Amino acid sequence: MDCCIVTALGSFASLYALLHFVCFIFADADFTLLWSSLFGHRPESKLKGLVVWITGASSGIGEELAYQLAKCGSRLILSARREDELNRVKRGCLERSNLQDADVLVLPLDLLERTSHEEKTNAAIQIFGHIDVLINNGGRSQRSLCLETSFDVYQALMELNFLGTVSITKQVLPHMTQRGSGSIVSVSSLVGIAGAPLSTGYSASKHALQGFFNSLRTELTEFPNILISTVLPGPVQSQIVQNAFAEELTRPVAAAGNQEYKMTTSRCVRLMLVGIANNVKEMWIAKQPFLLFYYTWQYAPTFAWFITNLLGRKRVQHFKAGLDADSAYFTKPKTS
C-alpha cells in the first residue's frame, strides 16, 4: 500500500514537473507574471480611472502603454521631449478609447533638465489632483564597444537613464506617501541583471536603477499600498536601437536590423499592465531563449557566465561585421 502511494506521488511529481517544463518552453514571462495574467486582476478593472504618468511616451513601449491604458480608461499624462509626437499619441489615445480631451494631458519633459521636474510634477497634480501611477519609461540604449566609446556617452547614459528617473521619482513619491498609496513602475532591462557587450554604459545605468528601486522598496515597507515595481524586458520591437547612443554622442547607430524575432510591443505592454494591476514587484518579460537567460542568471550564475562569454563573443563579432547586435544570435556572421 505504501509503495503504491509513493509511486503515485512520484508519478504526480514527474507529471507536474513535465507540465511546468512544457509551459516554460512556450512562456514569454516569469511564472508569477503569467499566473497573474491567467488568474489575477484584469487591467481593465484595476486601472480604470487611475491617473497614470508615462515618461518616454512619444514612441515604442511608452506609446503603446498610452494606447492600452487609454483603452483601460486610465487618465493619462504623456511626457517626452517631442511635443508634436506627444500630440500625435494623444490623438491616437482619444481615437482608441472613450476618453475625453481633458483626460489626456500632454506635458513635455526632458529628463536631463532636472531643475524643471518639480514644476512639471506640480503642474500634473494641479490638473488631475494626484498621480496614481508613475511609469518611468524614458531613456536611451547603447550600441558601441567600451574601448571605442567616448566618456561623454557614459555620462549621458547615467544622467538620462538613472539620475533623470531618480529625479522624477523623488518629485512624485512624497505625494504618494502623503496619500498612502500609488505605484512607481520603472522600465529596466534584461541587462539590468546581466551584462551584455556593446551595452556597458546602458547596462550600468540599468543596474543602478535595479539597486535604487530594490533599496527604495525596502524603505517603504510602512507604506504597504505603495508599489515599487521594475520591468525587465528582453528584446522588444521598438525604436530603442535606432535611438541608441553609439561611440560618440552625435553619431547615429548604423542600422537597427531585423526585429521580427523580437517580442511585439503590444504583448510586452499587456504583460506590464497585468503586473501593475496585480502588484508584481519585478517582471521578467521576454521570448525564449532570452527568458531562460533570466532564470540561469538567477539560479546558476556560473553557468550563466559561461553562456554569456560564448554569446558575447558572437555578438561582438557580428557587430564588427556590420550586423545588428541583437538579431546576430539568429543569423550567420558575414564571411569575406
NUZANU-316666 format. One record per residue (C-alpha): residue in one letter; x negated, y negated, z. Coordinates in steps of 0.001 Angstrom, whole numbers, plus 500000, padded with zeros to 6 digits. Example, Ala and Ser with C-alpha at 12.3 -4.5 7.8 and 13.67 -1.06 7.14 Angstrom:
BEGIN
A487700504500507800
S486330501060507140
//
This chain:
BEGIN
M500000500000500000
D497246497588500995
C495349498474497846
C498375497602495723
I498730494223497431
V495054493445496882
T495317494480493242
A498424492348492750
L496794489336494373
G493692489822492268
S495760490022489092
F497690486907490061
A494470485010490783
S492990486081487461
L496134485054485600
Y496199481735487442
A492557481057486566
L493138482055482933
L496141479742482701
H494118476810484032
F491279477611481650
V493614477620478647
C495201474370479811
F491760472820480234
I490777473695476673
F493628471552475371
A493523468916478129
D492799465249477445
A492691464030481050
D491791465243484531
F494209467657486190
T495535465098488683
L496494462727485902
L498000465468483734
W500017466746486704
S501331463222487234
S502270462964483554
L504341466146483824
F505875465883487284
G505185462355488554
H506912458991488281
R507597457623484820
P506024454257483972
E509352453096482540
S510911453240486010
K507969452278488223
L506558449382486191
K509786447723485089
G509975444096486193
L506426444025487586
V504113441125486754
V501022442545485041
W497930440500484171
I495801442044481408
T492334440749480567
G490878441621477180
A494440441684475832
S493690440490472296
S492654443850470816
G492066447541471414
I493157449061474710
G494263445689476072
E496547445033473110
E498098448482473340
L498572448021477093
A500551444871476370
Y502840446648473888
Q503539449665476076
L504046447584479215
A506467445362477297
K508479448461476412
C508478449377480111
G509991445985480908
S506956444521482676
R506443440772482629
L503044440021481153
I500110437666481465
L497865438080478428
S494278436866478693
A491254436814476402
R489178434124474721
R491024434034471366
E494323432245471914
D495526432843468349
E495111436607468792
L496903436470472137
N499833434721470470
R499901437476467860
V500002440112470610
K502760438189472397
R504866438225469245
G504307441965468998
C505437442419472610
L508650440485472011
E509390442419468810
R508914445775470533
S510950445084473689
N513838443243475281
L511530440712476915
Q512216437024476530
D509655434375475606
A509302433292479252
D508440436882480263
V505110436807478408
L502501434203479299
V499505433567477070
L496686432499479377
P493356432042477546
L490459433157479723
D486697433512479388
L485273435953481939
L481933434137481718
E483463430836482874
R483840431896486472
T484489428366487731
S487799428442485822
H489075431684487331
E490676430129490408
E492571427647488270
K493746430403485891
T494905432582488780
N496817429733490378
A498470428938487043
A499659432526486664
I501021432639490208
Q502720429268489811
I504653430547486790
F505556434056487968
G505319433617491743
H502982436565492240
I500883439201490454
D501797442859490959
V499119444446488788
L495752443177487558
I494221445243484753
N490549444382484318
N490048445384480701
G487807442616479346
G484227443425478404
R481825444490475666
S479809447594474885
Q476252448076473588
R474536449924470749
S470770449449470989
L467611451113472268
C466154449760475505
L462699449126474029
E464232447007471264
T466832445125473336
S466431441548474489
F466736440931478219
D469415438371477373
V471662441228476251
Y471326442922479648
Q472107439695481437
A475146439079479219
L476487442579479837
M476237442233483616
E477660438710483578
L480631439744481447
N481462443328482387
F480589443234486072
L480444439715487507
G483332438429485390
T485512441309486573
V484478440836490199
S485243437116489945
I488816437641488703
T489362440379491260
K488257438141494110
Q490747435480492997
V493717437861492779
L493005440139495747
P493767437595498532
H497258437100497116
M497810440857497180
T496551441261500738
Q498802438403501803
R501799440177500263
G500583443580501422
S500952445214498011
G499572445260494499
S497376447203492088
I493948446391490701
V493082448647487795
S489672448389486144
V488650449987482878
S485241451586483316
S483884454341481051
L482511457853480934
V479098456168481057
G480156454684484388
I479365458054485962
A476888459436483425
G474068457821481500
A474003457622477717
P471288456476475305
L471898453243473380
S474023452027476298
T471534451321479071
G472924447873479862
Y476561448820479271
S476198451928481426
A474562449893484187
S477442447402484187
K479997450211484413
H478047451958487188
A478141448634489026
L481925448481488625
Q482258452012489959
G480196451183493029
F482038447930493655
F485569449304493401
N484809452548495250
S483447450465498114
L486301447954497937
R488834450775498158
T487380451850501492
E487525448271502803
L491245448089502089
T492422451161503999
E494519448888506249
F496489447947503113
P497901451311502008
N500171449685499431
I497263448154497502
L495962450472494796
I492359450227493632
S492072452361490524
T489318452886487973
V489869454252484477
L487044456147482788
P487904456671479116
G485759458658476760
P485644457727473060
V488854455884472127
Q489892454355468816
S489398450621469295
Q487221447688468274
I484715448295471059
V481936449391468700
Q482481446512466265
N482294444055469173
A479312445687470879
F476008443977471603
A473031445051469500
E469341444272470123
E469941440523470155
L472931438504471346
T473753437212467869
R473069440402465930
P476168442458464984
V476347446242465082
A475519447660461667
A478548449951461313
A481387451203463504
G481614454612461850
N484496457049461597
Q486875457007464569
E489238459821463555
Y487829462266466115
K488399459818468998
M491471459728471196
T494199457439469910
T494581454162471770
S498271454830472355
R497596458153474114
C494862456647476277
V497110453781477360
R500055456073478061
L497894458097480435
M496672454894482074
L500239453767482753
V501094457175484165
G498133456840486515
I499184453365487631
A502774454498488203
N501546457384490359
N498781455580492287
V495944457652490808
K492689456241492162
E490402457455489364
M491411458549485871
W489298460635483517
I490703460287480003
A489034461991477034
K489499464693474449
Q487353467791474572
P484431468337474625
F483985464988476402
L486378465885479230
L484200468875480065
F481312466456480469
Y483062464681483376
Y483507467932485263
T479953469046484507
W478530465831485934
Q480791466159488970
Y480153469811489827
A476957470868488010
P474691467805487674
T471519469801486993
F473134471494484003
A474649468159483005
W471179466623482793
F470062469459480509
I473007468900478161
T472612465116478354
N468998465337477239
L469883467563474291
L472779465415473121
G470942462206473928
R468057463143471662
K470511463868468850
R472348460596469489
V469139458594469177
Q468107460468466030
H471430459717464379
F471271456074465441
K467845455710463866
A469175457394460731
G471868454754460429
L474820456901461554
D477465455939464087
A476164456910467509
D479475458384468723
S480517460396465681
A476941461644465398
Y477877464522467728
F480121465881464986
T478024465229461884
K474713466397460499
P471857463901460501
K470697462434457211
T467661464026455680
S465170462276453479
//
